């Protein structure tokens, strides 16, 4: 369940990063603040049960890839093959961290 929380946090990261760039009115800023709150809640909760360094790397990796792809496909940002390559390198590193990190889901563990 911890990794699902990291994925949810990263998904909301994409929303709030886009919101920081494109929000123009009170409602959009409210949605951006809500997305930030949800994102950090899930990331912090996942960090209580999983290795924090790996959680943060996965969070940032998925969020970065999602933000770049969203900007390209939904907001007309220029497509560059080098961006795709670098995102692939970033995600490869994140996946590598996930594979070499021993995880034990410590429900209720004191941190």
WOGIRA-V261776 format. One line per field, one symbol per residue. ss: DSSP state (H for helix, E for strand, C for the rest). phi: phi as a letter, one per 20 degrees, with the letter a starting at -180 (. if undefined). psi: psi as a letter, one per 20 degrees, with the letter a starting at -180 (. if undefined). A space follows every 50 residues. Layout:
ss = ???
phi = ???
psi = ???
//
This chain:
ss = CHHHHHHHHHHHHHHHHHHHHHCCCHHHHHHHHHHHHHHHHHHHHHHCCC CHHHHHHHHHHHHHHHHHHHHHHHHCCCCCHHHHHHHHHHHHHHHHHHHH CCCCCCCCCCC
phi = .ffffffffffffgffffffedfccfffffffffffffgfgfffffffdc ffffgfffgfffffffffffffedcmffecffffffffffffffffgffe efdcfefmfec
psi = hghhhgggghghggghghhhhipirgghhghghghgggghghggghihir pgggggggggggggghgghghghhjjqppphhggghhggghggggggghi ppppompjqp.
//
